[in-house]
Each structure stands twice: as C-alpha cells, then as structure tokens.
Amino acid sequence: MPKTFLIGLDFGSESARGALIDVASGREGAYHAHPYRHGIMTSALPGGRPLPLGFALQDAADYLEAAEVILSAIGAGRNVAAIGVDFTASSPLPALGDGRAMSELMPDEPHAYVKLWKHAAAQPYAEAINRRGGAFLSNFGGRVSGEWLLAKAAEIAAAAPEVWRRADKFIEAGDWLVWRLTGREARSLDFAAYKAQFSASGGYPDGIAEGLAEKLSLPQPVGSAAGQLSEEWRRRTGIRGEAVVAVAAIDSHAVLPAVGACRPGVLAGALGTSAAYLLLDDEDRPLPAGVEGRAKGAALPGLWCYEAGQAAFGDVLAWFVRTFPRASDLSANFAAYNREAAALAPGENRLVAVDWWNGNRVPYADKALRGLIAGFDLSTSATEIYRALMDSICFGARLIVDQFRDAQAPVERVVLTSGLAKSNPFLLTIMADVLGETVHAPVIDNPTCVGAAIHGAVAAGLVPGFAAGAERFGARRFEACEPDPAREAAYARIYREYRSLSASAEVRQGVRARF
C-alpha cells in the first residue's frame, strides 16, 4: 500500500515554505522554500511605477508561482491526503468573480495589488473607522488597525474608486490561494473574525466602504474542507490522492496545534518577521486593556483566543545586521553580533529602545508609530545598538504579558516558537530574563508548516480534532529556558524605563510618521 502524506504550506512575508508529513509516522519527509519573485514592493511596482510613502504591496502571482514550485517539489507522484494553508495577515487583495487578482487587469495601479500587513498607508482610514465606532469594535478594544482588512478596504474605495468598482471580491490572500487551489471560494473564520471583525451575530461591519458586504463571503470554521485540489493543479504539480484542501488559517494561529497549544492557560508566541502572542482561554473574560482582539472558536474550535503582537520582531534584527554587516553572509552576521551582544550584561550598553520599528500593535494599535533608541553617546558601538534592539523586542513581549496578567487572564505556560525561537537561543535567554519566567521552546522542524498540515488532517477527517492532531503530528519534546535572578532584576529596572518612554504622549507624538 503506498504511503500517504499531508502537506502544510506556510506563506510568510518574503517567501513560502512547504513540509511533507508522513501520515503513518507523523514525521516530516521533505521540505521546500521559495522566495517571492517580486518580494515586498515598497518603492515601485513591477512595471516601474513609483509607490507612495507607506505602501507595502505584493504580487498575487508570486503566491501561485510559489505554490506550484513547492507542491511540485514535495508532492509530485505522492499520495496526498490533505493540504493545509496558512498565510501572513492581514494581506487582502481585490479580485474578480472568477478568482483573478485585479493586478492582472490593472498592473500599473498600486491599489490593485495585495496590501501586505506591513502596508502603513491605511492607518488614517483605520482612525476614521475608530472615530465612528460601532458594536463590532467591542472585542477589539474599540479600534481596528491599519494593518487589517477593513481599513484597507476603505483606503481602496476612497483612493482608487475604479479598482473598487471593478472588484467583485475583496479577500485575504490566504483565502484567495485556497480558492485558486480548489476552484471554490471558501473563506476562513480565522481571517474573518480577527482581521475583518466578523461575528456570527452581527456578520461583517456596515458602513466601512460602499459595496463591501457584496465583496465578502460567509466564512467557515478552521478545520473545514474547502474542497479537493483541482484537476488543473494536479496536472501542474503531479499530486495524487484525495488532496483535501483545508480553509486557510492565519500563520501565527496555525502553529498552535504543532506546539501543543490546544488548552486554556497556554500563551504561544510565534516569533518571526513580526511576533504574535496567542492566549487560549475557556472563559468569556473582558478583553485586556491594549490587547488587539479576541474571538471564540476562530483560531481553535471551542476556545477563546486573545491575540496580541509586535509589528516588528525578527525583521528589525535582520535589518540591522544587513545595514551594518560584519560579514557577507547573513548567518555569519547574526552569529557575530549575538556572540558580542551576549558578552554584555543587561544595561551595560547604557541604552533603552522602544520597539515600534514597524508601528505598534499593543497597546496603541497605531501603524504610524516608529521606534526609538535613547542614551546614545560617541562611544556607543554597533554591538550595543544591536543588544538594545534585542532587548526592546523582549520588552514589547513583556508588556503584552503584563497586559494579560493585569486583566487576570490566565498565563500558565509560555511557549515560544517559529524561526527565531529555534535559530537564536540567545534571544530566548533574554526573553526568559525579561519575562521573569520559564519559556518553553518546542523541538520541531518547521512548526508553522506542521500546524498547517494538521489543519489539513482535521479537514480530511484523519484525526478527530486539533488536540488529536497535535498529539499525532506536533512537537514531542520541549526545551526549557530558565530566567537568571540577577539578570532578571537588572532587566526589571530597564523595563521600567521602557514603560516610561512608551507611555509618554510626547514621545509618541514625536516619533509618529506622517503619511
């Protein structure tokens, strides 16, 4: 009898990855990654048209190319039972009723492209939505972010009315990819609840942009089957078998079952280009102050999931080592900076930084805020700046944990996962010291891909639910990183300075970008 496999596709900010999982053993059998041809477009479109300040776009065609390359590389000739897809969010695009992206028809129009979550130019539209208010904001602290679908819909409707008029659909890129893979539009409740403020009782919000309701569709719960891989995609990739495709999930949410985060009290942090922190709860509690939002049953069935995050995490460290390199190789740069930064005691660099390098999610939900480093003098070194950046992103994580605990939300176990959690153990050491508690890192390759594959397994009925999928395919071992009491005390002092700076209205006004 031929082996049967799962495939998990993880679409990030700059590339897509795929993992092949053996259903019988639960082990990863193959992995492939593919960068997006056009990357993140911030200065110009593929045809050369310059982009305004604050734009961050992607070409949806790059996602199709990546999907074909990855599925062919790991799935050709194999019996695939299910495919799961996760996607960075919120990254919506306008599309026609047949699934074609508007950028195919209007390649010189910026608003026809995918608006990546990093796209900052929609923030003024978010602020206008927040000023109007509405019951749909109650689970989101009274505000939406410029990163999310509603603000981006309002931006297109106002700034590019012809694009908005011609578009039949406005859809998250993850949902769009599932549509293209199956030939059937099947939106995910995960994206709809957290990024478009959909609720079962109220539907999608009204009054955001004319005709928006007609461009959206009712969502399905995670773990639902969107359909089977289409015959066209089977020909393109060589995949055999049932190949049930699950509705998409937000990338940071997809990782939950892969790292055993399926029960109340677990705070899972997905540390990548940005960072997301997801706290699971089985009680209906008020939203903690400053936390982005919550929904029940959207990330995992039956559980409340509170979401908070940092808009810049690993990308600020990558920016620094690329901008001030020590070697031609990126990994060698990181190794050098980490080695030198680890030799510094907490506070020895005499710097304190605020982590708003790509805007702020918690507690201000303001995409226009920018980062800050205080304490420079003429003796400040590159290593000291790098250490301040590392400290700053850990302070941002600590603030989020404090917001949860101040609201009596249960944080009983902290699990940190994804690329940085595995590749940068020094960062985990700082996290443990700053948080003042043990952090657990799952020992598993490509956990987000594995989480996406578990979504596929649930959709295909190979496991009865996500907890069973976690037990069968998820991490089997965790490494614990304990805080050091002396470093914890030193960081507590610096953290108070961080809180003072980040709480200052004058500081926020001074670092706010203008679009």
C-alpha positions as CSV (number, residue, x, y, z in Angstrom):
1,M,0.0,0.0,0.0
2,P,1.5,3.4,-0.9
3,K,2.4,5.9,1.8
4,T,0.0,8.7,2.4
5,F,1.1,12.2,3.2
6,L,0.0,15.6,4.4
7,I,1.3,18.9,3.1
8,G,1.5,22.1,5.1
9,L,2.0,25.4,3.2
10,D,3.2,28.4,5.1
11,F,3.1,31.7,3.3
12,G,5.2,34.4,5.0
13,S,6.1,37.9,4.3
14,E,9.0,37.2,1.9
15,S,8.8,33.6,1.0
16,A,6.6,30.5,1.2
17,R,7.5,27.1,2.7
18,G,6.1,23.7,2.5
19,A,6.5,20.5,4.5
20,L,5.6,16.9,3.6
21,I,4.4,14.9,6.6
22,D,4.1,11.1,6.6
23,V,0.6,10.2,7.9
24,A,1.7,6.9,9.4
25,S,4.8,8.1,11.3
26,G,3.9,11.7,11.8
27,R,7.4,12.7,10.7
28,E,8.5,15.3,8.2
29,G,9.6,13.7,5.0
30,A,10.5,16.7,2.8
31,Y,10.7,20.5,2.9
32,H,11.0,23.2,0.3
33,A,11.0,27.0,0.3
34,H,10.6,29.5,-2.4
35,P,11.1,33.3,-2.3
36,Y,8.5,35.6,-3.9
37,R,9.7,36.8,-7.3
38,H,8.8,40.5,-6.5
39,G,9.4,40.4,-2.8
40,I,7.8,43.2,-0.8
41,M,7.2,46.2,-3.1
42,T,7.7,49.4,-1.2
43,S,9.3,51.7,-3.8
44,A,7.9,50.7,-7.2
45,L,5.5,48.3,-9.0
46,P,6.9,45.5,-11.3
47,G,6.4,47.8,-14.2
48,G,8.4,50.6,-12.6
49,R,5.6,52.9,-11.3
50,P,6.8,54.6,-8.1
51,L,4.9,53.9,-4.9
52,P,3.8,56.5,-2.3
53,L,5.3,56.5,1.2
54,G,3.9,53.9,3.5
55,F,3.0,51.3,0.8
56,A,3.9,47.7,1.2
57,L,2.5,45.5,-1.6
58,Q,2.8,42.1,-3.1
59,D,2.0,40.5,-6.4
60,A,-0.5,37.7,-6.0
61,A,1.0,35.9,-9.0
62,D,4.1,35.3,-6.8
63,Y,1.9,33.2,-4.5
64,L,0.7,31.0,-7.3
65,E,4.3,30.5,-8.5
66,A,5.5,29.6,-5.0
67,A,2.6,27.2,-4.5
68,E,3.3,25.4,-7.8
69,V,7.0,25.2,-7.1
70,I,6.6,23.9,-3.6
71,L,3.8,21.4,-4.3
72,S,5.7,20.0,-7.2
73,A,8.9,19.7,-5.3
74,I,7.5,17.8,-2.3
75,G,4.2,16.3,-3.6
76,A,4.8,15.1,-7.2
77,G,3.9,11.5,-7.6
78,R,2.8,11.2,-4.0
79,N,-0.5,10.2,-2.5
80,V,-1.5,13.3,-0.6
81,A,-4.5,13.1,1.7
82,A,-4.7,16.7,2.7
83,I,-3.2,20.1,2.2
84,G,-3.3,22.9,4.8
85,V,-2.5,26.6,4.1
86,D,-1.6,29.4,6.4
87,F,-0.9,33.0,5.5
88,T,0.5,36.1,6.9
89,A,-2.2,38.6,7.8
90,S,-3.9,40.8,7.1
91,S,-2.9,40.8,3.4
92,P,-6.1,41.3,1.3
93,L,-6.5,41.9,-2.4
94,P,-9.3,42.9,-4.8
95,A,-10.2,40.1,-7.2
96,L,-12.7,39.3,-9.9
97,G,-15.5,36.8,-9.5
98,D,-13.5,34.1,-11.4
99,G,-10.6,34.4,-8.9
100,R,-8.3,36.6,-11.0
101,A,-6.4,39.2,-9.0
102,M,-7.2,42.8,-10.1
103,S,-3.4,43.3,-10.6
104,E,-3.7,41.0,-13.6
105,L,-6.0,43.5,-15.2
106,M,-4.5,46.7,-13.8
107,P,-0.8,46.1,-13.5
108,D,0.1,49.8,-13.2
109,E,-2.4,50.5,-10.4
110,P,-1.0,50.2,-6.9
111,H,-4.3,49.6,-5.2
112,A,-4.9,46.6,-7.4
113,Y,-2.2,44.6,-5.6
114,V,-2.1,42.7,-2.4
115,K,-1.8,45.1,0.6
116,L,0.7,43.3,2.8
117,W,0.2,43.5,6.6
118,K,3.1,45.9,6.6
119,H,1.2,48.4,4.4
120,A,1.0,51.5,6.6
121,A,-0.8,54.0,4.4
122,A,-4.2,52.6,5.5
123,Q,-3.8,53.8,9.1
124,P,-5.7,57.1,8.6
125,Y,-8.7,55.1,7.4
126,A,-8.5,52.9,10.5
127,E,-8.5,56.0,12.6
128,A,-11.6,57.3,10.8
129,I,-13.4,53.9,11.4
130,N,-12.4,54.1,15.1
131,R,-13.8,57.6,15.5
132,R,-17.2,56.5,14.1
133,G,-17.2,53.5,16.4
134,G,-19.6,50.6,16.4
135,A,-20.5,47.4,18.3
136,F,-18.2,45.4,16.0
137,L,-15.3,47.0,17.9
138,S,-16.2,45.6,21.3
139,N,-13.9,42.6,21.1
140,F,-11.1,44.7,19.7
141,G,-10.6,47.4,22.3
142,G,-12.8,49.9,20.4
143,R,-10.4,50.1,17.4
144,V,-9.2,48.5,14.3
145,S,-5.7,48.6,13.0
146,G,-4.4,50.0,9.7
147,E,-3.0,46.5,9.1
148,W,-6.4,44.9,8.9
149,L,-8.9,44.3,6.1
150,L,-11.5,47.0,6.9
151,A,-9.0,49.9,6.8
152,K,-7.6,48.7,3.6
153,A,-11.0,48.3,2.0
154,A,-11.8,51.9,3.0
155,E,-8.5,53.0,1.5
156,I,-9.1,51.5,-1.9
157,A,-12.7,52.7,-2.0
158,A,-11.5,56.3,-1.4
159,A,-8.2,56.4,-3.2
160,A,-8.9,54.1,-6.2
161,P,-12.7,54.0,-6.8
162,E,-12.3,52.4,-10.2
163,V,-10.5,49.4,-8.7
164,W,-13.1,49.2,-6.0
165,R,-15.9,49.3,-8.6
166,R,-14.5,46.6,-10.8
167,A,-13.6,44.3,-8.0
168,D,-16.1,41.6,-7.3
169,K,-14.3,40.3,-4.2
170,F,-12.1,41.7,-1.5
171,I,-10.4,38.8,0.0
172,E,-7.5,37.8,2.3
173,A,-4.6,36.3,0.3
174,G,-4.8,33.0,2.3
175,D,-8.5,32.6,1.3
176,W,-7.7,33.6,-2.3
177,L,-5.0,31.0,-2.6
178,V,-7.3,28.3,-1.3
179,W,-9.9,29.5,-3.9
180,R,-7.3,29.2,-6.6
181,L,-6.1,25.7,-5.5
182,T,-9.7,24.3,-5.3
183,G,-11.7,26.4,-7.7
184,R,-14.1,27.2,-4.8
185,E,-14.2,30.3,-2.7
186,A,-14.2,29.1,1.0
187,R,-13.2,31.8,3.4
188,S,-11.8,31.2,6.9
189,L,-13.5,32.3,10.1
190,D,-10.0,32.8,11.4
191,F,-9.2,35.7,9.0
192,A,-12.8,37.0,9.0
193,A,-13.1,37.2,12.8
194,Y,-9.7,38.7,13.6
195,K,-9.0,40.8,10.5
196,A,-12.5,41.8,9.3
197,Q,-14.3,41.8,12.6
198,F,-16.9,39.3,11.5
199,S,-19.2,37.8,14.2
200,A,-21.9,35.1,14.0
201,S,-24.4,37.5,15.5
202,G,-23.6,40.7,13.5
203,G,-21.9,39.4,10.4
204,Y,-19.4,41.8,8.8
205,P,-19.5,45.5,9.9
206,D,-21.6,48.0,7.9
207,G,-20.6,51.5,6.8
208,I,-16.9,50.9,6.0
209,A,-16.9,51.1,2.2
210,E,-19.7,51.2,-0.3
211,G,-20.5,47.6,-1.5
212,L,-18.0,45.9,0.9
213,A,-20.6,43.4,2.1
214,E,-21.1,42.1,-1.5
215,K,-17.3,41.7,-1.9
216,L,-17.1,39.4,1.2
217,S,-18.4,35.9,1.8
218,L,-19.6,34.0,4.9
219,P,-16.6,32.2,6.5
220,Q,-16.2,28.5,7.5
221,P,-14.5,27.3,10.8
222,V,-10.9,26.3,10.8
223,G,-10.6,22.6,10.1
224,S,-13.3,22.7,7.4
225,A,-12.7,21.3,4.0
226,A,-12.7,23.9,1.2
227,G,-12.6,21.3,-1.4
228,Q,-10.2,19.0,-3.2
229,L,-7.1,20.1,-5.2
230,S,-8.4,20.9,-8.6
231,E,-7.6,18.9,-11.7
232,E,-5.6,21.8,-13.1
233,W,-3.4,21.9,-10.0
234,R,-3.0,18.1,-10.0
235,R,-1.7,18.4,-13.6
236,R,0.6,21.3,-12.7
237,T,2.1,19.6,-9.6
238,G,1.8,15.8,-10.1
239,I,0.0,15.3,-6.8
240,R,-2.2,12.2,-6.4
241,G,-4.7,11.2,-3.8
242,E,-7.7,12.9,-2.2
243,A,-5.7,16.1,-1.6
244,V,-8.4,17.7,0.5
245,V,-7.6,21.4,1.0
246,A,-8.5,23.0,4.3
247,V,-9.7,26.5,4.7
248,A,-6.8,28.8,5.4
249,A,-5.5,29.9,8.8
250,I,-3.5,32.9,10.0
251,D,0.1,31.9,10.1
252,S,0.7,32.6,13.8
253,H,-2.6,30.8,14.6
254,A,-1.8,27.7,12.5
255,V,1.2,27.0,14.7
256,L,-0.9,26.3,17.8
257,P,-1.5,22.6,17.4
258,A,2.0,22.0,16.2
259,V,3.4,23.2,19.5
260,G,0.8,21.6,21.8
261,A,-1.1,24.9,22.4
262,C,-4.6,23.5,22.5
263,R,-5.7,24.1,26.1
264,P,-6.5,27.1,28.3
265,G,-3.7,29.0,30.0
266,V,-1.1,28.5,27.3
267,L,0.4,31.6,25.8
268,A,2.0,30.8,22.5
269,G,4.4,33.3,20.9
270,A,5.2,32.9,17.2
271,L,8.5,34.8,16.7
272,G,9.2,35.6,13.1
273,T,9.4,38.7,11.0
274,S,6.7,40.1,13.3
275,A,5.5,38.4,16.5
276,A,2.1,37.2,17.6
277,Y,1.1,36.1,21.1
278,L,-2.0,34.0,21.5
279,L,-3.5,33.2,24.8
280,L,-6.1,30.5,25.0
281,D,-9.0,30.6,27.5
282,D,-12.2,28.6,28.1
283,E,-13.9,31.5,29.9
284,D,-15.5,34.6,28.5
285,R,-13.5,37.4,30.1
286,P,-13.3,41.1,29.1
287,L,-10.6,42.0,26.6
288,P,-7.4,43.0,28.5
289,A,-6.6,46.7,28.0
290,G,-4.5,47.4,24.9
291,V,-4.7,43.8,23.6
292,E,-5.6,43.6,19.9
293,G,-8.6,41.4,20.0
294,R,-10.3,38.2,20.8
295,A,-12.7,35.7,19.2
296,K,-14.2,32.4,20.2
297,G,-13.7,29.3,18.1
298,A,-11.9,31.2,15.3
299,A,-8.3,30.1,15.9
300,L,-9.3,26.8,17.5
301,P,-12.8,25.4,17.9
302,G,-14.4,26.0,21.3
303,L,-11.7,28.2,22.8
304,W,-11.4,31.9,23.2
305,C,-8.2,33.1,21.7
306,Y,-6.8,36.5,22.7
307,E,-4.4,38.0,20.1
308,A,-1.6,40.5,20.6
309,G,1.6,41.2,18.7
310,Q,4.5,43.2,17.7
311,A,4.6,44.6,14.1
312,A,8.4,44.3,14.0
313,F,10.4,41.5,15.6
314,G,12.9,39.5,13.7
315,D,12.9,41.9,10.8
316,V,14.4,44.7,12.9
317,L,17.4,42.4,13.8
318,A,17.7,41.3,10.1
319,W,17.6,45.0,9.0
320,F,20.4,45.9,11.4
321,V,22.8,43.1,10.5
322,R,22.2,43.8,6.8
323,T,22.7,47.5,7.2
324,F,25.8,47.3,9.4
325,P,27.3,44.0,8.3
326,R,30.3,42.2,9.8
327,A,30.4,39.6,7.0
328,S,28.9,38.9,3.6
329,D,26.8,36.0,4.9
330,L,23.7,36.9,6.9
331,S,24.0,33.9,9.3
332,A,27.6,34.9,10.0
333,N,26.5,38.4,10.7
334,F,23.9,37.2,13.2
335,A,26.5,34.9,14.8
336,A,29.0,37.7,15.3
337,Y,26.5,40.1,16.7
338,N,24.9,37.5,19.0
339,R,28.3,36.5,20.3
340,E,29.4,40.0,21.1
341,A,26.0,41.1,22.5
342,A,26.0,38.0,24.8
343,A,29.2,39.3,26.4
344,L,27.3,42.5,27.6
345,A,25.5,42.4,30.9
346,P,21.9,43.8,31.0
347,G,22.1,47.6,30.9
348,E,25.9,47.6,30.1
349,N,25.2,49.3,26.8
350,R,23.5,52.2,28.6
351,L,20.7,52.3,26.0
352,V,17.0,51.8,26.2
353,A,14.9,51.3,23.0
354,V,11.2,51.2,22.2
355,D,10.2,48.5,19.7
356,W,7.8,50.4,17.4
357,W,10.0,49.7,14.3
358,N,7.1,49.0,12.1
359,G,4.3,50.6,14.1
360,N,2.7,49.5,17.3
361,R,0.1,46.8,17.9
362,V,-0.1,46.7,21.7
363,P,-1.2,48.9,23.4
364,Y,-1.8,51.7,20.9
365,A,-2.8,49.9,17.6
366,D,-1.0,52.7,15.7
367,K,0.7,51.7,12.5
368,A,2.3,55.2,12.3
369,L,4.4,55.0,15.4
370,R,8.1,54.5,15.0
371,G,10.9,53.1,17.1
372,L,13.3,55.0,19.4
373,I,16.7,54.4,20.9
374,A,17.7,56.6,23.9
375,G,21.1,57.0,25.5
376,F,23.5,57.3,22.6
377,D,26.9,58.9,23.0
378,L,30.0,59.0,20.9
379,S,31.3,55.7,22.5
380,T,28.2,53.7,21.5
381,S,29.1,50.7,19.4
382,A,27.1,48.7,16.8
383,T,27.0,45.7,19.2
384,E,25.5,47.9,21.9
385,I,22.8,49.1,19.5
386,Y,22.1,45.5,18.4
387,R,21.7,44.5,22.0
388,A,19.3,47.4,22.6
389,L,17.2,46.2,19.7
390,M,17.1,42.7,21.1
391,D,16.1,44.0,24.5
392,S,13.4,46.2,23.0
393,I,11.5,43.4,21.3
394,C,11.6,41.4,24.5
395,F,10.3,44.4,26.5
396,G,7.5,44.6,24.0
397,A,6.7,41.0,24.7
398,R,6.8,41.6,28.5
399,L,4.3,44.5,28.1
400,I,1.9,42.2,26.4
401,V,2.2,39.5,29.1
402,D,1.7,42.2,31.7
403,Q,-1.5,43.4,29.9
404,F,-2.9,39.8,30.1
405,R,-2.0,39.3,33.7
406,D,-3.2,42.7,34.8
407,A,-6.6,41.6,33.5
408,Q,-6.5,38.3,35.4
409,A,-6.3,36.4,32.1
410,P,-4.5,33.0,32.9
411,V,-0.9,32.8,31.7
412,E,0.2,29.4,33.0
413,R,2.7,28.3,30.4
414,V,4.7,30.3,27.8
415,V,5.7,28.6,24.6
416,L,7.9,30.4,22.1
417,T,8.2,29.0,18.6
418,S,8.9,29.7,14.9
419,G,12.1,30.7,13.2
420,L,13.8,32.9,15.7
421,A,12.9,30.7,18.7
422,K,14.9,28.0,17.0
423,S,17.7,29.9,15.3
424,N,18.5,32.4,18.1
425,P,18.8,30.8,21.6
426,F,20.4,33.9,22.9
427,L,17.1,35.7,22.2
428,L,15.2,33.1,24.2
429,T,17.6,33.7,27.1
430,I,16.8,37.4,27.1
431,M,13.1,36.6,26.8
432,A,13.2,34.4,29.9
433,D,15.1,37.0,31.9
434,V,12.8,39.9,30.8
435,L,9.6,37.9,31.4
436,G,11.0,36.5,34.6
437,E,9.7,33.0,34.0
438,T,10.5,29.8,32.1
439,V,9.9,29.8,28.4
440,H,9.4,26.6,26.6
441,A,10.7,26.1,23.0
442,P,9.3,23.1,21.1
443,V,11.8,20.8,19.4
444,I,10.2,20.5,16.0
445,D,11.2,21.5,12.5
446,N,9.1,24.0,10.6
447,P,6.3,24.2,13.2
448,T,4.1,26.6,11.2
449,C,4.1,24.2,8.2
450,V,3.3,21.3,10.5
451,G,0.5,23.3,12.0
452,A,-0.9,24.0,8.6
453,A,-0.7,20.2,7.8
454,I,-2.6,19.5,11.0
455,H,-5.4,21.8,9.7
456,G,-5.4,19.7,6.6
457,A,-5.6,16.4,8.6
458,V,-8.6,17.7,10.6
459,A,-10.3,18.8,7.4
460,A,-9.8,15.4,5.8
461,G,-11.0,13.5,8.9
462,L,-7.7,11.8,9.5
463,V,-7.8,13.0,13.1
464,P,-11.0,13.8,15.1
465,G,-9.8,17.3,16.1
466,F,-6.9,19.6,16.7
467,A,-5.8,18.2,20.1
468,A,-5.6,14.7,18.5
469,G,-3.7,16.3,15.6
470,A,-1.3,17.9,18.0
471,E,-0.6,14.6,19.7
472,R,0.0,12.7,16.5
473,F,1.9,15.2,14.4
474,G,3.1,18.0,16.8
475,A,6.1,18.6,18.9
476,R,7.1,15.7,21.2
477,R,9.7,17.5,23.2
478,F,10.3,21.0,24.6
479,E,13.5,22.7,25.8
480,A,13.0,25.0,28.8
481,C,14.9,28.2,29.3
482,E,15.0,29.4,32.9
483,P,15.5,33.1,33.9
484,D,18.6,34.1,35.8
485,P,17.7,36.0,39.0
486,A,20.5,38.6,38.7
487,R,19.8,39.3,35.0
488,E,16.0,39.4,35.8
489,A,16.5,42.1,38.4
490,A,18.7,44.2,36.1
491,Y,16.1,43.9,33.3
492,A,13.3,44.9,35.6
493,R,15.0,48.3,36.1
494,I,15.5,48.9,32.3
495,Y,11.9,47.7,31.6
496,R,10.6,50.4,33.9
497,E,12.4,53.0,31.7
498,Y,10.9,51.3,28.6
499,R,7.4,51.6,30.1
500,S,8.0,55.3,31.0
501,L,9.1,56.1,27.4
502,S,6.4,54.1,25.7
503,A,3.7,55.6,28.0
504,S,4.7,59.2,27.1
505,A,2.3,61.0,24.8
506,E,5.1,63.5,23.9
507,V,7.3,60.6,22.9
508,R,4.6,59.0,20.8
509,Q,3.8,62.4,19.1
510,G,7.5,62.9,18.4
511,V,8.1,59.6,16.7
512,R,4.8,59.3,14.7
513,A,5.2,59.1,11.0
514,R,3.1,61.2,8.7
515,F,1.5,59.7,5.5
